[in-house]
Amino acid sequence: MAKLKLSGKDLRAIGYPESPIISFAMEIMEKNYKRNSKEHALGLLKAVLVRPKEYAEDEILGKIARALIERDEKAAAKAAATVDLKVTGVPYNIFGAEFIEEGALTQMNNAVRLPISILGALMPDAHQGYGLPIGGVLATENAVIPYGVGVDIGCRMCLSVFDINPKELEFRTDYFSRELNEATLFGSGREFKKRSDHEVLYRKEFREIPILRTLRDRAESQLGSSGGGNHFVEFGIVDIPEKDSTLGIDAGTYLGLLSHSGSRAIGANVANHYTKIAKDKRHLPPDAANLAWFTLDEEEGIEYWLSMNLAGDYASACHHVIHNKIAAQLGRQPLKMVENHHNFAWKEMYEGKEVIVHRKGATPAGKDVLGIIPGSMTAPGFIVKGKGESGSINSASHGAGRKMSRTAALDSITANALKDELQKHGVKLIGGGLDEAPFAYKNIQTVMNAQKHLVEMLGTFTPKIVKMDDTPPRQRKKVKEVMGE
């Protein structure tokens, strides 16, 4: 009798699923039942497929049975974890709808259809991102969405106002440029040779949470540094038209130091690590997959929440290291420091119950909460005070917002056009690239006009000496991929 020879077509014909189980089953049958007829072998395989548990203990057929059982269990677990979006989403308000791109609206429409969503809002600087759109605000019930927070966890603005005549920036441009260069370090993966110290580095989370243990050394080496992209440290002119009791600065013109950056490698790695776990735990439709969440009762949710808060505190520490270095060199302490963050989730009250408010690229704007909303490297930023508008979930824009993708900016903006724009506004740029040119951003005045009932404008910050990453934009992407940032 000829040796038994089976084909994948034979097994598929009797109902075997298209999977590695087919070749596995063929190998076992051809080895152990080689003197049996094809009909007999296929009859056994059919019986195992239909009643795998009956054959689970069989010395030979049990191997196939157990593989089928394991596959069924995994499929059942995946089916149980599959989450459908609601047909109708919870309500959300849109501010500045006339200049928000369609991609951001599509992402927000998905977010408000999550079964955990309570309320949403879209800020006037909104544009498409990953998961929740940039400029998206989402309140959820007992749940946190890692990509609803974003990759650069706790990214923030920090402004120090000094009682120094800002004309010094014009008279001593080289001096202030040198101070920026000596006190800062930009770029993905960049690390200081001489490290700074801060209490955040001794937090227990670095010892207790596995992902953070692996990042502790990089956190120390990057403390006080800034990333690439739209991150900056700049000197400029602060104008306060009249004294406000919340801000506490007399009307006048001052020298300001403004910085924008986030949590460096910590934020990126925490976001990607926990997003993967969340996506494995809850399977959403493909166009909403990045909105996978944890409840705050789950171990992973508790771990992410602690890691997110540490990343936010680390981002703040990076700013304080920069500002303290420069204040020491200036020989002055600031009259006032204003600081706010985005790319974060907060526990807040809504209609008498606690909710989790995600602000991905949105500034907290609760009643009398201070913040900074920047423009571009040539456009003014604004010192603001929140009005506590419930319709925006106590939020406002985090900047002007992009109107061009980085690729589009690189393809359409020339170096001469950027040079002319900088000269027109009397701005000195150190580093930076065409992808961050002012033309790539929306008009900050238009954005601010769209949110007059969200924030009160207390003053302005006009950039004069701007320091940014000098890594070529396309090379930045490769560095990020290598360094995991």
Long-range contacts (C-beta under 8 A, 24 or more apart in sequence): 1-35, 1-37, 3-30, 3-34, 3-35, 4-29, 4-30, 4-33, 4-34, 4-35, 4-36, 4-37, 4-38, 4-41, 5-30, 5-38, 6-30, 6-38, 6-41, 6-42, 10-38, 10-42, 11-42, 11-45, 14-42, 14-45, 14-46, 14-49, 15-46, 15-49, 16-45, 16-49, 17-71, 19-71, 21-64, 21-67, 21-68, 21-71, 24-63, 24-64, 24-67, 25-64, 25-67, 28-60, 28-61, 28-63, 28-64, 32-60, 78-283, 81-281, 81-282, 81-283, 82-283, 83-114, 83-115, 83-282, 83-283, 83-284, 84-285, 85-110, 85-113, 85-114, 85-115, 85-284, 85-285, 85-288, 86-113, 86-114, 86-115, 87-113, 88-113, 89-113, 89-117, 89-120, 90-117, 90-118, 90-119, 90-120, 91-119, 91-120, 92-119, 92-120, 92-121, 92-122, 93-120, 93-121, 93-122, 93-391, 93-392, 94-121, 94-122, 95-121, 95-122, 95-123, 95-124, 95-392, 95-397, 95-450, 95-451, 95-454, 96-123, 96-124, 96-125, 96-126, 96-446, 96-447, 96-450, 96-451, 97-122, 99-124, 99-403, 99-442, 99-446, 100-124, 100-126, 100-127, 100-135, 101-126, 101-127, 101-128, 103-127, 103-128, 103-133, 104-128, 104-129, 104-133, 104-134, 104-135, 104-136, 106-287, 107-131, 107-132, 107-133, 107-136, 108-132, 108-133, 108-136, 110-287, 110-288, 110-291, 111-136, 111-138, 111-148, 111-288, 111-291, 112-138, 113-288, 114-140, 114-288, 114-291, 114-293, 116-140, 116-141, 116-142, 116-143, 116-293, 117-141, 118-350, 118-355, 119-350, 119-355, 119-393, 120-393, 121-362, 121-391, 121-392, 121-393, 121-395, 123-361, 123-362, 123-392, 123-395, 123-396, 123-397, 123-398, 123-401, 123-451, 124-397, 124-401, 124-446, 124-447, 124-450, 124-451, 125-361, 125-397, 125-398, 125-399, 125-400, 125-401, 125-442, 125-447, 126-361, 126-397, 126-401, 127-401, 127-402, 127-403, 129-360, 129-361, 130-290, 131-275, 131-290, 131-291, 131-360, 132-291, 132-358, 132-360, 133-360, 134-360, 134-361, 134-401, 134-402, 135-360, 135-361, 135-362, 135-397, 135-398, 135-401, 136-358, 136-360, 136-361, 136-362, 137-357, 137-358, 137-359, 137-360, 137-362, 137-392, 137-393, 137-395, 138-357, 138-358, 139-348, 139-350, 139-355, 139-356, 139-357, 139-358, 139-393, 140-293, 140-355, 140-356, 140-358, 141-355, 141-356, 142-295, 142-296, 142-297, 142-356, 143-293, 143-294, 143-295, 143-296, 143-301, 143-356, 144-293, 144-294, 144-296, 144-301, 144-304, 144-305, 144-308, 144-345, 144-356, 144-358, 145-278, 145-291, 145-292, 145-293, 145-345, 145-358, 146-270, 146-271, 146-274, 146-275, 146-278, 146-292, 146-293, 146-294, 146-304, 146-308, 147-271, 147-275, 147-290, 147-291, 147-292, 148-291, 148-293, 148-345, 148-358, 148-360, 149-271, 149-308, 149-343, 149-344, 149-345, 149-358, 149-360, 150-271, 150-343, 150-360, 150-361, 151-267, 151-268, 151-271, 151-272, 151-343, 152-227, 152-262, 152-263, 152-267, 152-268, 152-343, 153-262, 153-263, 153-266, 153-267, 153-270, 153-271, 153-308, 153-311, 153-312, 153-315, 153-343, 153-344, 154-262, 154-263, 154-267, 154-308, 154-311, 154-312, 154-313, 154-314, 154-315, 154-316, 154-341, 154-343, 154-344, 155-260, 155-261, 155-262, 155-263, 155-267, 155-315, 155-341, 155-342, 155-343, 156-260, 156-261, 156-262, 156-315, 156-316, 156-319, 156-339, 156-340, 156-341, 156-342, 157-258, 157-259, 157-260, 157-338, 157-339, 157-340, 157-341, 157-371, 157-372, 157-373, 157-374, 157-381, 157-398, 158-258, 158-259, 158-260, 158-316, 158-319, 158-320, 158-322, 158-323, 158-337, 158-338, 158-339, 158-372, 159-238, 159-256, 159-257, 159-258, 159-259, 159-337, 159-338, 159-339, 159-372, 159-383, 159-461, 160-256, 160-257, 160-258, 160-323, 160-326, 160-327, 160-334, 160-336, 160-337, 161-238, 161-249, 161-254, 161-255, 161-256, 161-334, 161-335, 161-336, 161-337, 161-338, 162-254, 162-255, 162-256, 162-257, 162-327, 162-330, 162-332, 162-334, 162-335, 163-254, 163-332, 163-335, 164-254, 164-255, 164-330, 164-332, 165-253, 165-255, 166-236, 166-237, 166-238, 166-253, 166-254, 166-255, 166-256, 166-464, 168-255, 169-235, 169-236, 169-237, 169-255, 169-464, 169-465, 170-426, 170-464, 173-428, 173-465, 176-235, 176-465, 177-428, 177-430, 177-465, 177-467, 179-326, 179-329, 179-330, 180-233, 180-234, 180-235, 180-326, 180-430, 180-465, 180-467, 181-430, 181-467, 182-325, 182-329, 183-233, 183-322, 183-325, 183-326, 183-329, 184-224, 184-225, 184-226, 184-233, 184-322, 184-467, 185-224, 185-225, 185-226, 186-225, 186-226, 186-227, 186-228, 186-231, 186-431, 186-467, 186-468, 186-469, 186-470, 186-471, 187-227, 187-228, 187-469, 187-470, 187-471, 187-476, 187-479, 188-227, 188-228, 188-471, 188-476, 188-479, 188-480, 188-483, 188-485, 189-265, 189-479, 189-480, 189-482, 189-483, 189-485, 190-222, 190-225, 191-218, 191-221, 191-222, 191-225, 192-221, 192-222, 192-223, 192-224, 192-225, 195-220, 195-221, 195-223, 196-223, 196-224, 196-321, 197-223, 198-223, 198-317, 198-320, 198-321, 199-317, 200-310, 200-313, 200-314, 200-316, 200-317, 203-310, 203-313, 205-306, 205-307, 205-310, 206-310, 209-303, 209-306, 209-307, 211-269, 211-270, 211-273, 211-274, 211-307, 212-266, 212-270, 212-307, 212-310, 214-269, 215-265, 215-266, 215-269, 215-270, 218-264, 218-265, 218-266, 219-264, 219-265, 219-266, 219-314, 222-264, 222-265, 222-318, 223-314, 223-317, 223-318, 223-321, 224-317, 224-318, 224-321, 224-322, 224-325, 225-261, 225-264, 225-318, 226-259, 226-260, 226-261, 226-318, 226-322, 226-469, 227-261, 227-262, 227-264, 227-469, 227-485, 228-469, 228-471, 228-476, 228-479, 228-480, 229-435, 229-436, 229-469, 229-476, 230-260, 230-399, 230-436, 231-260, 231-261, 231-262, 231-468, 231-469, 232-258, 232-259, 232-260, 232-261, 232-377, 232-432, 232-466, 232-467, 232-468, 233-257, 233-258, 233-259, 233-260, 233-261, 233-322, 233-467, 234-258, 234-259, 234-377, 234-463, 234-464, 234-465, 234-466, 234-467, 235-463, 235-464, 235-465, 236-461, 236-462, 236-463, 236-464, 236-465, 237-461, 237-462, 237-464, 238-383, 238-459, 238-460, 238-461, 239-459, 239-460, 239-462, 240-383, 240-458, 240-459, 241-459, 244-385, 244-458, 246-368, 246-370, 246-385, 246-458, 247-336, 247-338, 247-370, 247-383, 247-385, 247-458, 247-459, 248-336, 249-335, 249-336, 249-459, 254-335, 256-461, 257-323, 257-326, 257-334, 258-372, 258-374, 258-381, 258-461, 258-463, 259-319, 259-322, 259-323, 260-374, 261-315, 261-318, 261-319, 262-315, 262-318, 262-343, 263-311, 263-312, 263-314, 263-315, 263-318, 264-314, 264-315, 264-318, 264-485, 265-483, 265-484, 265-485, 266-310, 266-311, 266-314, 267-311, 267-314, 267-315, 267-343, 268-480, 268-484, 268-485, 269-484, 269-485, 270-304, 270-307, 270-308, 270-311, 272-484, 274-300, 274-303, 274-304, 274-307, 296-356, 305-345, 308-344, 308-345, 312-341, 312-344, 315-341, 316-341, 338-370, 338-371, 338-372, 338-383, 339-372, 340-364, 340-369, 340-370, 340-371, 340-372, 342-398, 348-394, 350-393, 357-393, 357-394, 357-395, 359-395, 359-398, 361-398, 361-399, 362-395, 362-396, 362-397, 362-398, 363-395, 363-396, 363-397, 363-398, 363-455, 364-394, 364-395, 365-389, 365-392, 365-394, 365-395, 365-396, 365-454, 365-455, 366-394, 367-394, 369-394, 370-458, 371-396, 371-455, 372-461, 373-397, 373-398, 373-399, 373-444, 373-447, 373-448, 373-455, 374-399, 374-400, 374-444, 374-461, 375-399, 375-400, 375-441, 375-444, 375-463, 376-400, 376-436, 376-437, 376-438, 376-440, 376-441, 376-444, 377-422, 377-427, 377-429, 377-432, 377-436, 377-437, 377-438, 377-463, 377-466, 377-468, 378-421, 378-422, 378-424, 378-425, 378-427, 378-438, 378-463, 379-438, 379-441, 379-443, 379-444, 380-444, 380-460, 380-461, 380-462, 380-463, 381-444, 381-460, 381-461, 381-462, 381-463, 382-444, 382-448, 382-455, 382-457, 382-458, 382-459, 382-460, 382-461, 383-457, 383-458, 383-459, 383-460, 383-461, 384-455, 384-456, 384-457, 384-458, 385-455, 385-456, 385-458, 386-454, 386-455, 386-456, 387-453, 387-454, 387-455, 387-456, 389-453, 389-454, 392-451, 392-454, 395-454, 396-451, 396-454, 396-455, 397-447, 397-451, 399-441, 399-444, 399-447, 400-441, 400-442, 400-443, 400-444, 400-447, 401-441, 401-442, 401-447, 402-440, 402-441, 402-442, 403-440, 403-441, 403-442, 404-439, 404-440, 404-441, 406-435, 406-440, 406-473, 408-440, 409-434, 409-435, 409-436, 409-437, 409-439, 409-440, 410-434, 410-435, 410-473, 410-474, 413-437, 413-439, 413-440, 426-464, 427-463, 427-464, 427-465, 427-466, 428-464, 428-465, 428-466, 429-466, 429-468, 430-465, 430-466, 430-467, 430-468, 430-470, 431-467, 431-468, 431-469, 431-470, 432-466, 432-468, 432-469, 432-470, 433-468, 433-469, 433-470, 433-472, 433-473, 434-473, 435-473, 436-468
